[in-house]
Amino acid sequence: MRGPEEGGLAAVDAWLEEKGWAPFPFQRRVWEEMARGRGGLLHSSTGSGKTLAVWLGALAALRDEVGAQARVHGGRSIAPPLTVLWITPMRALAADTLRALEAPMAALCPGWTAALRSGDTTSAQRAAQDRRLPTVLVTTPESLSLLLSRADARDQLGQVRLVVVDEWHELMGNKRGVQTQLALARLRRFASSRALSRLREGAGERAAERAAERAGGSGSALMTWGLSATLGNLDEAMRTLQGTAVADADADAEAQAQAQAQAEAVIVHGETDKTLVIDTLLPETAERFAWAGHMGLRMLPQVVAAIEASVSCLVFTNMRSQAERWYRALLEARPDWAGVLALHHGSLDREVREWVELGLKEGRVKAAVCTSSLDLGVDFLPVDRVLQIGSAKGVARLVQRAGRSGHAPGRPSRITLVPTHSLELVEAAAARAAVRDGRIEARHSPRAPLDVLVQHLVTVALGGGFRADELYAEVVTAWSYRRLTRAEFEWALVFCERGGDSLGAYPEYHRIVRDEEGVFRVKDSGVAKRHRLGVGTIVSDASIQVKYLTGAAIGTMEEGFIARLKPGDCFFFAGRLLEFVRVRDMAAYVRRATRNKGTVPTWQGSKMALSTELSDAVLEMMQSAAQGDFFEPELQAARPMLQTQQRLSKIPTPDTLLVEAYQSREGQHLYVYPFAGRNVHLGLASLLAWRLARVQPATFSISINDYGFELVGAVPFDIESVLDQQAFSGASLLHDVLASLNSGELAQRRFREIARVAGLVHTGYPGQPKSARQLQASSALFFEVFRKYDAGNLLLTQAENEVLSQELEVARMEEALARMRAKKLVFAPLRHPSPMSLPLMVERFREKLTTEQLSDRLDRILREMERDAS
């Protein structure tokens, strides 16, 4: 006799046969594991069929059990309750995922319903879902947390049997991933309570307790599956997703719990033979000297030709301002592409973004210039090629973006790199080698961020309330909080209850109240409203809506950029030249400009840093060039630059640390090339400057890029400690780093984000948002109050830790210093700047010179360098 899961698999096979499709072995493996009730992580290349693998497995495993819960009421059929949650990191991906799920569901489980819930969901749709949730809900981490804040959360979410987390790599390494972990821990508790209740009903209380003891914390009926294409640490990724099995702070018990959770969950490897083509658009003329962006739009003719040769393509840039520039340049080069050339980034209005996405799906859009807003798994079948303007800075990001083309099993994915300077030619060859060798970056979850925990405590207090012991036992099953001490949890509890040691006199910070039964709840409706408006961990600068005078929305701009505009100023946005008219009611009103000139908006946000994996691959390419082996076409194109570097200085390699020195009218220049990425170089440059100034008082100017850093002193300084590598010592590193930087200012800036996540700073109400200045002032006030009157406040400690771990990346600094000490130092005194030092000079010039002054200065320097190189 067949079990229900076998019947479900037979139905899936019949549906596939009707479609003329045959499942891949990895898909069938997922179905078998899901039939056994196991969770897991599916790691497979983009476009290989991950969604169908998990979704068909879910339909097969759950169709009979869940279908039995459908009922007829008042003469009409009522669908089964919410059973599957599909979590995606992006709203655009949510809509695309829902479409992908609906067709198989209609055929295999016709009684089920599906919907999405995100920030784009209309009030009418939300109202309908408030009355009854669908069987399958596609949602985001923020919207899931809002569901958990409902008073009936346990009733509404208690029947969930499966949670699928799509694009897990995108969430795992940040606070949104931590928010997801806490939500999963809550859902597992709901599932365990449901299973325990059923056992008690059928077997008596003692038997139920024995069954629960045998099952442990992971023995609930909830399955969790993650999907990813670009993860370098799969074991850790799966443990982070699945959580720990029991809540025990003891190390041995924790190790046993982790082993138990790993034994129950599985890692399934998908198709790995998908063809990935990585090539490069080469400049027409090779150059000996390069700096960031100098090739840039000079590659426009080659980009136009590449777009022309494709059926449909995506043109990725790393910044929104860069996307605006390239869109405008492409349209000026090909006016006939108006209507088939599109622009897509996160600041554009939702309707504009949806129009672009639909046009790509239907093949009406020839090319879309975009940012990371289209990084993730949206399915654009007509797209056969991706162009990447500049370096992708990471192997995983490169593979992810490449997968947007040929997004179907059996179709090749093609990404073409467009270097914006000569060193990016070397990066292009290195990236291809790193992909070939499978060097994908690892991602690690933040350790117990207390601002996210504080937010979660208020969420759960709203969602039916909690007892402290029970919630602590639940929270520590989330991987990021597995080592959370009871003292830390109690601090967060007290902070929510009465604002800690410094905010007790202010009722608005008494957010949760313990009742006579020991249950914490939210009693104040104002607190509840403010909390729900602020749920989430995405923190960005305050933005203002941009509208035409008619009221039609265009998108949003950062308040800081709008504040600098005067009426009549023109700027490019959404691919149009707009004239600023006025600001009213937190909206910037504009009209179409009649002039031909305008500025390109700037958005705050750090530049992406070169990953360690890609840096190592670049150094290996450099070593080949140093040995005279220019075996890749990109190395051939970069050959004049690399050979000039060899003549004027040296080429850095994996075994050598290049240090250059140069004397100019500005003073003494020191260049060091650790190849550790710009974030680490900022810390290293500040550290080295502080250590040199301690020996001989001096003031330094600093510039950084992904390859190295420059120190400039107005008067000569002693570099002996650099040459003997004593300045690279790892001793007293933390003390020296904090002394070398304005760590207080960095911590205060980081605290702004923490204060907003923790609910200390309210961003305002719909139609009445607070300005960036108000938010900054509020967070700065809290920072100073805590420092003076609540020095033990753990949110201050978190701010300092995040500065060290995320902004300064002290762990990577320590690793970089160790690698620098282990290498042979090669010292090269320069008569003129070298090809590798010139970009660092340009970075510094840009901060203090106008475009015209920079051009004049570069012309003079290049003439001198050309004479010396010749």
N, C-alpha and C positions, 0 to 999 in steps of 0.2 A: 504494500500500500504506500502510495506517495505521500510525503509530508507536504504541508502547505507551501514551504519554500521551494520544493521541487516543482510544484504546480506553477508557482510564480515564475521560475526560470524557464519552464516550458512555454509559458505565455510570452516571455521576452524573446525566446528563440523564434517563436512563430511570428512575432511582430517584425523581427530583423529579417527573417526569410521573406516576408511579404515586401519589405523594402529593398530586397536584393543585397543586403549587407551581411557580412560575416564578422563576428566579434574577434578582436585581438585576444591573444592568450592572457595578457595582463587584465583586460576587462573581465574575462571570465573568472580570473582569480579574485578580483574584487567582489564579484557577485557571490562567490562561494564563501568568502570570509564574512560578508554581510549576512548571508543566510545563517551563519553560526552565531550571529549577534556581536561580532567583533568590530571594533573601531580600528582606525589606522590612518596612514598617510600615504597618499598616492603621488609619486613623483614621476612626472613624464613630460616630454617636450611639448611645447605649446602647439595646439592644433592636432594633437594625437588622439583625442577622444576621451579626455579625463572626465568631462562633465557627464557624458553618456555612461561611462563606466560606473560612477557612483550613483547616478540617478536611476539607471535601469536596475542596479542592484537593490536600491531602496524600494522601487516599485515591486520587484519580485519578492523581497523579504517581508514587506509590510502589507501588501495588497489584501490578503485574506483576513489578517487580524484586524486591520484598520477598517476594511470594508464592512466588517461585521458591526462596526459602531455606527454606520450610517443608519438613519431611521426615517420613518415617515411620520410627520406631525401635521395634523389639520389638512390631510389630503395632499401634502407636498413633501418631496424628498428633502431631507436635511443632510448635508454633507458631513463626513466625519470631522471631529475636532482637530485643532492644530496639532499636527503630528511631525512635520518636517520643518526645520528652520535652516535656511540657506543664507549664510552670512557672506557678504561681499564687502570689500574695502571701498568701493566707489559706487556712487549712485548711477552713473552711466552703465556700469557693469551689471547693476541690479536689474535694470530694464531688459538688457540683452539676455541675461540669465533666465528671466521669467519666460521670455519667448522660447528659449531652448528647452525648457522643462515642460511646456504646455502640450506639445504635440505627442510625445510618448505617453504622458499622463492621460490625455483624452482617450487614447486607444486602450491602455492597459488598466487604468483605474478611472473609468468615466464618472464615478460618483464623487471624485475628489474635486476640490477647488484650489485655485492658486492665485496669489496676489503679491504685490510688493508694498513695502512700507519703508520710506526713506524721507529725507528732508524735502523731496520733490512731490510727495504724495499730497493730493488735494484734501481740503477739509471735508469734502463730501465722502471721499474714499475712506478717510480716517474714521468718520462717523459710522460708516457701514461696518468697518472692521471692529469698532468699539462694541457694536451689537453682537457680532460673531466673527471670529477670526477664521481665515480659510484653513484648509487642510495643510497647505504648503505656503509658507511665507518667506519671500526673499527680502532680506533686510540688511541693514548696516549695524556695526557695533553700537552706534549711538541710539538708533531706533530700538534695538533690542533692550538697551538699558532703560529707555523710556517705558517699554512694556513691563519691565521688571519693577518699575516704580508705581504701577497701578495697584490699587487696593486689592483687586481680585487676581493678582499676578499668578498665585499658586493655582487657582482654578483654570485660568486661561492657558497657562504654560505647562501645567502638570501632566498633560497627555503627550508631550513631545517625546518621540522615540529616537529621532535622528537629528543631529546637527552637522551640517556640512560647512566648513570654513574654506571659502574659495581664496586663491592667491594668498595662501598662508604666509609666504615669504614677505609679503608686503606689510603684514600686520605684526609678525612675530617680534621684530626688533624695536618696537616703539610702544608708547603708552596705550595706543588703541588696541594693540595686541594684549596688553595687560588687562584692559577693560573687558576684552573678549574672554580672557581666562577667568575672570571673576564671574562673568555671566554664565560661563559653562559650569563653574563650580555650583552656582545657584541652581541651574537646571538639573544637574546631577542629584542635588539634594531633593528637589521636587520629585524626580523619578524614583529615588530610593524610598521616599515617604509613600509614594503611590504603591510601589511593590510591597512594602511592609504592610500597608493597609490591606492589600489583597490577601497576603499570607494570613493575616490575623483573621480575616473573614472566613478563610477556608480551612485553616489548620490549628487555630487556637493561638493564644498569645505566646506561650513558651516555645512552641514549635517555630513561630514566626521569628522570635528573638534568636533561636539557634540558627535558623536559615540566614538571618542577617549577619550573624557573627561569621558564618562560613563564607558569606559573600564578600565581606569587607566593604571598604568605602567605594571600591570600583565595581561592585556587583550589581549596580543598578541596571535598569533596562535601557539606559540611554547610550546610543552609539554616537561616536564623534569621528568624523573623517575630515582630513585636511587635503587640499589640492595645491600642488606647486610644481613649477617647472624649473626654478632657479634657486636651489638651496645647496650649500656646501657642507652643512652639518645636519644630516638627516636624522640621526639618532636623537640629538638634542631637540631638534624641531618637533619630532613626534612626542617626546616626553613633555615638552612645553605645552603642546596641544592637549594631550591626554590628562595631564595633571598627575599628582601623586595619589596613591590609592587610599592612604589613611592619614589622618591628621596627628602626627607625632613628631615632636621636635628632636627626639633622640636620633643621633646619626645612624645607628645600626638599623633601627626600625624604619627610618626614612629610606635607607638603601634597600631594605626588603620590600618596602612599598613601591619603590621605583621599579624594582625587578618584577614585581607582580603586575604592575601596570604595563610594563613593556611586554611581558609574556602574553597578556591578553590582546594588546594591539599589535598591528603588523605594518611593516613598510612594504609597499608594492611598487616595484620599479616598472614603469611603462616602456613604451617604444623609445629606443635610443638611436635608431638608425635613420631618423628623419634627416633629410639632406638640408644642411645649413650652408648657404653660400655667403661668404664675407669678402667683399672686394672694396676697392678704393678709387675714387675719382682723383686722378693725378693732375697737378698743375701743368700748364703748357710749358712753363720755363722753370728750371730748378734755381733755387736761390741759396746763397751762402749764409744769409743772416735772416733771422726770423724773430717775431715777437707775437704775443697772443693776439689773434684777430687780424693780423696784417694781410692774410690771404682772403679770409672772410668772403665778402661779396665779389671778390675777383674770380671766385669759382662759379659765379652765377651762370655763365654760358654752359658750362659742363652740367650744372644742375638742371637747367632748362632742357638740355638734350636728354638727360636721364629720365626726366619726367615724361618727355615726349615719347620715349621708347617703351614706357610702361603702359599697361592697361589702366591701372589705378595705383597710386602710391601714397605713402605717408612721408612727410618731411619732418623729422623730429629735430627740435632744438632743445637746449637745456634750460632756457629762460624765456619767460613770456615776452620780455622786451625784444629778445632776439627773434622770436616768432613773428612779432609785429613787423620788424624790419624786413625779414625775408619774404613775408607775404606781400608787402608793398613792392619790394624789388622784383619779385616774380611777376606781379600784375603789371608793373611798368614795362617789363621786358616782353610780356605776352599779353597785351590788352584783350586779345581774342579769348583768353581763358576766363574772362569775367563770367561768373555763373557756374564754372566747373572747377575753379580754384577756391578753396575754403580755408578758414582759419579756425583753430580750436584750442582754447586754453581755459583754465579754471575760472578766470575773471569774466568770461563772457556770459551773457544771459542764458538760462537753461533752454529756452526755445531755440536760440541760435545753435547751441551745442547739439541739441537733438536733431535739428535739421541737417547738420553736417554728418552726424552718425548715420542717419537714415539714408542720406545721399551716398555715403560710402558703401552701405549695405546693398543699395539698389544699383550701384555702378554709375550713378549720375555725376559723382564728384571725381574729377580726374586726379586731383592731388589735394591733400589737406596738410597745411603747415600746422604743427601741433607741438605740445609739450608733454610732460608726463601725464596729462589728462587723458591720453589715449594709450598709456603704457600697458594697461592690463587687458585681461582676456576678452575684450569685445570682439565678436566674430565678424570680420569684414572679408567675406569670401572673394570679392573682386580684386582686392589689393594683392598685387604680385611682387611688389618691391617696396623696401623701406630705405629712405635716405637719412643718415644721421649727420647733422651739421655739427662739426667739432667732435671732440672725444666724448664717448659715453661715460668715461671715467671709471667704469666697473664692468667686469665680465658678465655678471648676472644681468645688469641693466641692458647690455648689448644683446644678449641672448633673448631677453624679454621683448625688446623692441623688434628684433628680427622676426620673432614669432607672430607679429601682427600681419606678416605677409604669408601667403600660402597656408592660411589658417584652416587646414583640413588634412586628415590622414593621407599620406602618399604624395602630397604636394610639397615641393621644396620651398624653404623660406630663404629670402635673399635680403641682405642689408648691405648698403653701399655707404662707406664712410667718406665724409667730405671734410678734409683737414682744413683748419683755419690758420695754421702756421706749420712751419716745417717740422718741428718736433712731433706734431701730431701725425705726421707720416710714419714716424717710428712707432708711435702708439698704435697706429692702425695695424701694422704688421705684427706687433706684440699681442694685440687683442685677438687676432686670428689664431696665433700660436696658443694663447691661453685657452681659447675655446676648444681648440683641437685636443689639448691636454686635459680638459675638464677641470680647470682651476676656477671653481665657482666660489664666491665669497661666502663666508659663514655669517649668520646673524644670531645675535644673542638677546634674550629678553632682559629688560631693565630689572634690577633687583629691588623688589618691594617698594615701589614709589608710594609714599604715604598720601600724596595729594589725590591719587586715584582711589586709594582705600577710603579716604575721608568722603569723597564723592559717593563711593559705593555704599558706605554705611547709611548715608541719608537716603539713597535710592531704595535700599532694602527696608529701611524704616517706613518709607512711604508705601512700599509694596507689601503691606500686611504686617510689618513689624518683625522684630527679631529678639531673641535672648542672646546675651553676650557669649556665653559658653558655646552655644550651638553655632553661632556665626563664626567665632574664632576657629572652631574645628572645621568649618566649611572653607573659610578663606585660605587656610594653610594647605588645602588640597590644590590650590592654584599654584602652578610651578614657580611664578615669580615671588610668591609669598611663602614658599615651603620652609624658609628659615626665619620667618617673622616671629619675633618673641612675643610672649604674652604682654610684656611691659610696653612694647611698641603698639600693640593692638589697643591696650588700655589707654595709652596716650591719645590715639586717634578717636577713641570712644569719648573720652573726656573733652577733647577739642570740639567734637560735634555737639556734645551735650551742653557745655557752658563756655565754649570759646577758649579753653585752656586757661592759663594763669593770668592772662592780660585782658581778656575781652568779657570777663564775667559780668560786668556792669551793663552790657549792651544786649538787650533781649533778642535782637535779630540774629545773634550768633548762638542762641540756645536753640539749635535746630532740631534736636531730638529730645524726647522726654520719656523717662521710664515710668510705666504705670504700676499699679499695685501688684500686678502679676509678674513683674520683672521684665515686661516686654517694652522695647524701645520703639516709639512711633513718632511721627511728625504730627503735631497738633495744630500748628499755625498755617493757615491757608496761604498767607503771603510767602512763607518759607517754601511751601510746596510749589507754588507758581514760579518763584525765582529759580528754584533748583531744576525744575523740568526745562526751563528755558536755557539753562546753562549746562545741561548734561553733555558730556563728551570731553575729549582730550585734545581736539584740534584747536590750537591757539594760533591766531594770526593777527596781524595789525588791524586796527579798526578800518573798515572800508565804507565807502559811500557809493550809493547807487548812481549810475550815470544814465540820464534820461534826455530824450529830445524834449523840446519845449511843448510838444504835443502830449507828453507823458509816456511815450513808448520807451520801454526799458532797453538798454544796450548791454549793461553788465555792471560790474563793480570795480572801483579803483581804490587804492589805499589812500586814506585820508591825508597822509603827509604830502603826497604828490599834488592832490587837488588844492591843498592849502597854499601851495607856492604859486598857483595860477592867478593871473589878473584877468578881468573881463576883456575879451578880445584875443587872449592867447590861444594858439592853436596846438593841437596834439593829435597824434595818430592813435586810434583805438578801434578794435574790432575791424581793422583793415580800412578804416575811413579816416579822413582828415576832419577833425571836429573843432569848432570854436567854442571856447568856454564862455558862458553867459553869466551864470550866478549859481550860488548855493542857497537852497531853501529847504527846510525840513529834512536835513541830512541827505539831500539828493543834489547832485551836480547837474545843472541843466545846460545842454549844449545844442548847437545847430550845425548843419553842414557848413564847412568853411569854404570860402571862395578863393582864399589864397592857396599857394602851392607848397608852402613851407610850414613845418611844425616840428615839435619835439616828439620823441618816443617816450612813453611813460616808463618809469622805473618801478620795480617791485622790490621790496626788501626781501631778504633771505640770503643765506650763505651760498656761495658757489659750491658745487659738488667737488669733493676731493678725490684724487686718484687713489684707487684701492691698492692695498699691499700686493694682491695677486697680480694686478696689471703693472704695478711699478716693477716688480721682479721680472716680469716678462719684458718690459722696456729695457731694463739693464742687460738682459741676455741678448737682445737685439743690438744694443750698443757694443757689447763685446764682440759680436760677429763683425760689426763695422770696424772696430779697432784692429781686428785681425785681417782687414781687407776683404771680407766676405760680404758682399752686398747681394745676397741670394734672393731677396724678395723685391718685387717691383717698387714697393714703397721705399725700401732702403736705397734702391737705385735713384729714385727721385730726390731723396734726402742726401744723396752722396756728396754734392758740393758743400752742403752745410756741415756734414760730419767730417769731411776731410779738412775743411777750414778749421773746425774745432780741434782736430788733431794737430794741425800745424801751429796754431796760435796758443794752444793749451794742451789738454789731454781729453780723451773720451772716457767718461766714467764706465765702470764695469761692475759686475756683481762682487768682485773681490777687492775693489779699490774705492776709496773715498776721495773724490776730487775736491780740492780747496784751491781757489784762485784769489790773487790779490792784485789790486790795481790802484794807481795813484792818479787823481784828476784834480781839477780846480776846486771841486766840491770837498775834497779831502781823501781819506784812505778808505778804500772799498775792500771788503772781505766777502767772498762767495763760497758757500758750502753746499754740496749737493747730496743729501741723504736719500732722495727719492722716497720720501715717506708720506707725501700728500700735504696739501696746503694747511690743514688744521694742525697737524703735528709740527709743521715747519714754523707756524706762528709761535707755538710754545718753545720750540728749540731756539729760534732766533732771540726771543725775549730772555730765555735762560742764559744763552751764551753772552748776550750783551750785558746782562747783570753780572755775570761772573768776570768778564773782562774789566768792567768798570770798578769792580771791587778791588782789583789789582792796581788799576790806574784810573782815577776818576775821568769819565768821558761821557758824552752824550751821543747816542746813536740814532740814525734813521734806519728803519727796517722795511724791507719789501720781501714778499714771499710769492712763490708759485708752487706747482705740484712737484717740481724737480729739486728745488733748493731754496735758499734764502740769501739775502744780501744785508750786510751791516755796513753803514757808512758813518765814519767819524770825521768831524771837521778838523781834528788834529790827529797826528799819527798815534797809533796805539800798539801795544805789544801783543803780537799774535803767537808768541812762543808756546803758550799753554794750549793753543789750538793745534799747532804743529806737532807737539808731543802728545796730543790727545788727552791731556789732563782735564781740559775744559769739558770733555764729554763724559766725565765721571758720573756714575749713577748714585754716588753717595749724597745724602741729604737732598735728594731730588725734590721731594714734595715741599720741603721748606724753601728751597731755592726757587721753585716755580711760583709759589705763592708770593715770595718776596719780589720776584721779577715782574709781576703783573699787578695791575690794580684789581686784586681778587675781590675786594669789596664791591666794586662797581660791577664786575662780572656776575657776582652772586646776586646782586640786586636786580640786574637785568633778567637773570634766570628766574628769580623769585616772582617776577610779574606773571610768568606763565603758570607757575605753581599756584599762585594765589587765585588765578582764574579757574583752574581745574578743581581746586579745593573748595570753591564756592565763596571765597572771601570777597572777591570783587565781582560785582554783577554787571553784565554788559548792557543792561537796559531792557526795555520792553519793545515788542514789535511796533515799529513806527517812531519809537523814542530811544534809539540806541545812544549809548554814551560815547563821547569822543575818545580818541586815543590818548589825548592829554589828560582827560579825567581818569581813565583807567590806569595810566602810568602814575598819576599823582596818588591814587588810592592805594595801589600796590606798594609804592614807595613809603607811604605813611605806615602801612602794616609792617613793612620791613624794619623801619626805624623803631616802632613801638615794641616789636618782638625783641630786637637787639637790646633795647634799654631795659625792658621790664619782664621779658620772658626768654632769657638767653638760652634756656634748655629746649626751646621750641624746635621740634624735630623737622618742621618744614624749612627752617633756616639751615639745618644740617643737610637736608636733602638738596637745597639750592647749591650749597658748597660742593657736595658730592657730584651733582650733575655738571657743574662747571668743570670739575677735574676729569670726569669720565667721558663727557660728551663734547664739550667745547674744546678743552685742552687735550683730551685723550691721553691722560697721563700714562696709562698702561702702554699705549702705543709709543709714547715718548720714551719710556723706559726701554722698551724693546728696540726702538730706533737707536738710542744711545749705545746699547750693547752691541748692535750690529756695526755701528760706526767705529767703536773701539776695536772690534774684531777684524776690521778691514785694514789693508795697507793704505796709509795716507799718501796721496800724490799731490804735491804742491806745485802750482804753476803761477809764477809772477807774470802779469800781463803788461804789454806795452799799450794795447788798445783792448776794449771790451771783446770778449769772445762771443761766438754765436749763442752759447748757453747763458752768459751773463747779461747780454743785451736785453732779453725779455724782463729780467728783474729790474733793470734800470728803467725800462718803459713803464712797468707797474708803479714805480715810485714817481716818475714824471707825471703820470696821469692824474695823480692826486693834487698836484700843485700847478700844472700848466694848462692853458687852454688848448684846444685842438690845433690851432694855428701855431702856437708856440712849440707844441710837441712835434709837429711836422718839421718845423725849422730846425729844432735841436737834433732830430733824428737824421735829417739830411746831412748835417755837418758830421755827425758821428759816423754815419755809414760811409761817407767819402773817405774819412780817415781810416776806417776799418778795411775798406776795399783796397786802399793803397798798401796797407800793411799785409793784407792777405795775398796780394799779388806779388 
